[in-house]
Amino acid sequence: MSAGVPAGRLTEQDLLRELEQLHLTRNETFLHGSEDALREHTARSFELEQEYLRRNPDRQVDPRRTREGARGEPVHGH
């Protein structure tokens, strides 16, 4: 599986830092990484994101980032 400290053992600060780094490198990995690199990146991203959600079940959700809320947004360019 993916390298690194298991997500459940990371401090909150380390978890957030790793998530931010993965999100910053996602596009480059997707466009130019090997199949193995993309698979590992995806697995680690999922592991860290699931841990974040487990720790923050009541996180604040922006209503515009929901299906219902997005329907109320004007379509750009039209």
Backbone as JSON Lines, residues from 0, in Angstrom:
{"i":0,"aa":"M","n":[0.84,-1.19,0.0],"ca":[0.0,0.0,0.0],"c":[0.88,1.24,0.0]}
{"i":1,"aa":"S","n":[0.29,2.38,0.27],"ca":[1.01,3.63,0.18],"c":[2.02,3.79,1.3]}
{"i":2,"aa":"A","n":[3.05,4.56,1.01],"ca":[4.11,4.81,1.98],"c":[3.7,5.92,2.92]}
{"i":3,"aa":"G","n":[4.45,6.07,3.98],"ca":[4.19,7.14,4.91],"c":[3.56,6.62,6.18]}
{"i":4,"aa":"V","n":[3.46,7.51,7.14],"ca":[2.85,7.18,8.42],"c":[1.37,6.9,8.2]}
{"i":5,"aa":"P","n":[0.84,5.83,8.8],"ca":[-0.6,5.59,8.66],"c":[-1.4,6.83,9.08]}
{"i":6,"aa":"A","n":[-2.42,7.14,8.32],"ca":[-3.19,8.36,8.53],"c":[-3.7,8.49,9.96]}
{"i":7,"aa":"G","n":[-4.13,7.39,10.55],"ca":[-4.66,7.43,11.91],"c":[-3.64,7.79,12.97]}
{"i":8,"aa":"R","n":[-2.37,7.72,12.62],"ca":[-1.3,8.04,13.58],"c":[-0.76,9.45,13.4]}
{"i":9,"aa":"L","n":[-1.22,10.17,12.39],"ca":[-0.76,11.54,12.15],"c":[-1.43,12.51,13.12]}
{"i":10,"aa":"T","n":[-0.69,13.53,13.52],"ca":[-1.31,14.61,14.28],"c":[-2.24,15.36,13.33]}
{"i":11,"aa":"E","n":[-3.12,16.16,13.87],"ca":[-4.03,16.94,13.04],"c":[-3.25,17.85,12.09]}
{"i":12,"aa":"Q","n":[-2.22,18.48,12.6],"ca":[-1.4,19.39,11.78],"c":[-0.71,18.62,10.65]}
{"i":13,"aa":"D","n":[-0.16,17.46,10.96],"ca":[0.51,16.66,9.93],"c":[-0.48,16.14,8.89]}
{"i":14,"aa":"L","n":[-1.66,15.74,9.34],"ca":[-2.69,15.27,8.42],"c":[-3.06,16.38,7.43]}
{"i":15,"aa":"L","n":[-3.31,17.57,7.94],"ca":[-3.68,18.69,7.07],"c":[-2.54,19.05,6.12]}
{"i":16,"aa":"R","n":[-1.3,19.01,6.59],"ca":[-0.15,19.33,5.74],"c":[-0.01,18.3,4.62]}
{"i":17,"aa":"E","n":[-0.16,17.02,4.96],"ca":[-0.06,15.98,3.93],"c":[-1.19,16.08,2.92]}
{"i":18,"aa":"L","n":[-2.4,16.36,3.38],"ca":[-3.53,16.53,2.46],"c":[-3.27,17.69,1.51]}
{"i":19,"aa":"E","n":[-2.8,18.8,2.04],"ca":[-2.53,19.96,1.2],"c":[-1.48,19.63,0.15]}
{"i":20,"aa":"Q","n":[-0.41,18.95,0.55],"ca":[0.65,18.59,-0.39],"c":[0.13,17.67,-1.49]}
{"i":21,"aa":"L","n":[-0.67,16.68,-1.11],"ca":[-1.23,15.77,-2.11],"c":[-2.13,16.5,-3.09]}
{"i":22,"aa":"H","n":[-2.93,17.42,-2.58],"ca":[-3.81,18.16,-3.48],"c":[-3.01,19.06,-4.42]}
{"i":23,"aa":"L","n":[-1.9,19.59,-3.93],"ca":[-1.05,20.43,-4.79],"c":[-0.39,19.63,-5.9]}
{"i":24,"aa":"T","n":[-0.09,18.36,-5.64],"ca":[0.64,17.56,-6.62],"c":[-0.27,16.66,-7.46]}
{"i":25,"aa":"R","n":[-1.57,16.68,-7.22],"ca":[-2.48,15.76,-7.9],"c":[-2.45,15.89,-9.41]}
{"i":26,"aa":"N","n":[-2.6,17.1,-9.92],"ca":[-2.69,17.29,-11.36],"c":[-1.4,16.84,-12.06]}
{"i":27,"aa":"E","n":[-0.27,17.2,-11.51],"ca":[1.01,16.8,-12.1],"c":[1.15,15.28,-12.1]}
{"i":28,"aa":"T","n":[0.76,14.65,-11.0],"ca":[0.83,13.19,-10.93],"c":[-0.13,12.56,-11.93]}
{"i":29,"aa":"F","n":[-1.32,13.09,-12.03],"ca":[-2.31,12.57,-12.97],"c":[-1.82,12.69,-14.41]}
{"i":30,"aa":"L","n":[-1.3,13.85,-14.76],"ca":[-0.88,14.08,-16.15],"c":[0.42,13.39,-16.52]}
{"i":31,"aa":"H","n":[1.36,13.3,-15.58],"ca":[2.7,12.87,-15.95],"c":[3.28,11.73,-15.12]}
{"i":32,"aa":"G","n":[2.56,11.26,-14.13],"ca":[3.09,10.19,-13.29],"c":[2.9,8.82,-13.92]}
{"i":33,"aa":"S","n":[3.73,7.88,-13.5],"ca":[3.58,6.5,-13.96],"c":[2.28,5.92,-13.38]}
{"i":34,"aa":"E","n":[1.89,4.77,-13.89],"ca":[0.69,4.11,-13.36],"c":[0.86,3.83,-11.87]}
{"i":35,"aa":"D","n":[2.05,3.37,-11.48],"ca":[2.31,3.11,-10.06],"c":[2.21,4.38,-9.23]}
{"i":36,"aa":"A","n":[2.79,5.46,-9.72],"ca":[2.76,6.73,-8.99],"c":[1.31,7.21,-8.83]}
{"i":37,"aa":"L","n":[0.53,7.11,-9.88],"ca":[-0.86,7.55,-9.81],"c":[-1.66,6.66,-8.86]}
{"i":38,"aa":"R","n":[-1.43,5.37,-8.91],"ca":[-2.12,4.44,-8.01],"c":[-1.79,4.75,-6.54]}
{"i":39,"aa":"E","n":[-0.51,4.97,-6.25],"ca":[-0.09,5.28,-4.88],"c":[-0.63,6.63,-4.43]}
{"i":40,"aa":"H","n":[-0.59,7.6,-5.32],"ca":[-1.1,8.94,-5.0],"c":[-2.59,8.85,-4.67]}
{"i":41,"aa":"T","n":[-3.32,8.12,-5.48],"ca":[-4.77,7.96,-5.27],"c":[-5.05,7.25,-3.95]}
{"i":42,"aa":"A","n":[-4.31,6.19,-3.67],"ca":[-4.51,5.43,-2.44],"c":[-4.2,6.28,-1.21]}
{"i":43,"aa":"R","n":[-3.1,7.02,-1.26],"ca":[-2.74,7.85,-0.11],"c":[-3.73,8.99,0.06]}
{"i":44,"aa":"S","n":[-4.16,9.59,-1.03],"ca":[-5.16,10.66,-0.95],"c":[-6.43,10.14,-0.29]}
{"i":45,"aa":"F","n":[-6.89,8.97,-0.72],"ca":[-8.11,8.39,-0.16],"c":[-7.93,8.11,1.32]}
{"i":46,"aa":"E","n":[-6.8,7.52,1.69],"ca":[-6.53,7.21,3.09],"c":[-6.58,8.46,3.96]}
{"i":47,"aa":"L","n":[-5.9,9.51,3.53],"ca":[-5.85,10.75,4.3],"c":[-7.2,11.46,4.33]}
{"i":48,"aa":"E","n":[-7.9,11.48,3.21],"ca":[-9.22,12.12,3.17],"c":[-10.22,11.4,4.06]}
{"i":49,"aa":"Q","n":[-10.18,10.07,4.05],"ca":[-11.09,9.31,4.91],"c":[-10.78,9.56,6.38]}
{"i":50,"aa":"E","n":[-9.52,9.67,6.72],"ca":[-9.14,9.96,8.11],"c":[-9.62,11.35,8.51]}
{"i":51,"aa":"Y","n":[-9.46,12.32,7.61],"ca":[-9.94,13.68,7.91],"c":[-11.45,13.66,8.16]}
{"i":52,"aa":"L","n":[-12.19,12.97,7.3],"ca":[-13.64,12.9,7.47],"c":[-14.03,12.17,8.75]}
{"i":53,"aa":"R","n":[-13.28,11.14,9.11],"ca":[-13.55,10.42,10.36],"c":[-13.36,11.33,11.56]}
{"i":54,"aa":"R","n":[-12.33,12.15,11.51],"ca":[-12.04,13.05,12.63],"c":[-12.97,14.26,12.66]}
{"i":55,"aa":"N","n":[-13.54,14.61,11.53],"ca":[-14.34,15.84,11.42],"c":[-15.7,15.56,10.82]}
{"i":56,"aa":"P","n":[-16.5,14.72,11.47],"ca":[-17.8,14.37,10.89],"c":[-18.77,15.55,10.8]}
{"i":57,"aa":"D","n":[-18.55,16.56,11.61],"ca":[-19.45,17.72,11.62],"c":[-18.81,18.94,10.97]}
{"i":58,"aa":"R","n":[-17.88,18.7,10.04],"ca":[-17.2,19.83,9.4],"c":[-18.23,20.71,8.7]}
{"i":59,"aa":"Q","n":[-17.9,21.98,8.59],"ca":[-18.81,22.93,7.97],"c":[-18.79,22.72,6.46]}
{"i":60,"aa":"V","n":[-19.96,22.53,5.87],"ca":[-20.08,22.31,4.43],"c":[-20.67,23.57,3.79]}
{"i":61,"aa":"D","n":[-20.0,24.09,2.79],"ca":[-20.48,25.25,2.05],"c":[-21.7,24.81,1.24]}
{"i":62,"aa":"P","n":[-22.85,25.43,1.44],"ca":[-24.06,25.03,0.71],"c":[-23.89,25.07,-0.81]}
{"i":63,"aa":"R","n":[-22.99,25.92,-1.3],"ca":[-22.76,25.99,-2.75],"c":[-22.02,24.77,-3.26]}
{"i":64,"aa":"R","n":[-21.46,23.96,-2.33],"ca":[-20.71,22.77,-2.71],"c":[-21.56,21.51,-2.56]}
{"i":65,"aa":"T","n":[-22.88,21.7,-2.53],"ca":[-23.82,20.57,-2.5],"c":[-24.58,20.57,-3.82]}
{"i":66,"aa":"R","n":[-25.15,19.45,-4.15],"ca":[-25.91,19.34,-5.39],"c":[-27.05,20.36,-5.42]}
{"i":67,"aa":"E","n":[-27.78,20.44,-4.33],"ca":[-28.91,21.37,-4.27],"c":[-28.45,22.82,-4.35]}
{"i":68,"aa":"G","n":[-27.41,23.15,-3.62],"ca":[-26.89,24.52,-3.64],"c":[-26.32,24.91,-4.98]}
{"i":69,"aa":"A","n":[-25.67,23.98,-5.67],"ca":[-25.08,24.27,-6.98],"c":[-26.15,24.56,-8.01]}
{"i":70,"aa":"R","n":[-27.33,23.97,-7.85],"ca":[-28.42,24.22,-8.82],"c":[-28.86,25.67,-8.8]}
{"i":71,"aa":"G","n":[-28.68,26.33,-7.68],"ca":[-29.08,27.73,-7.57],"c":[-28.06,28.71,-8.1]}
{"i":72,"aa":"E","n":[-26.87,28.22,-8.44],"ca":[-25.81,29.08,-8.94],"c":[-26.03,29.41,-10.41]}
{"i":73,"aa":"P","n":[-25.75,30.64,-10.83],"ca":[-25.84,30.98,-12.24],"c":[-24.77,30.23,-13.02]}
{"i":74,"aa":"V","n":[-25.09,29.86,-14.24],"ca":[-24.14,29.19,-15.11],"c":[-23.23,30.25,-15.71]}
{"i":75,"aa":"H","n":[-21.91,30.09,-15.51],"ca":[-20.95,31.07,-16.04],"c":[-20.81,30.9,-17.55]}
{"i":76,"aa":"G","n":[-20.74,32.04,-18.23],"ca":[-20.53,32.01,-19.66],"c":[-21.81,31.89,-20.47]}
{"i":77,"aa":"H","n":[-22.95,31.82,-19.8],"ca":[-24.23,31.72,-20.52],"c":[-25.14,32.86,-20.14]}
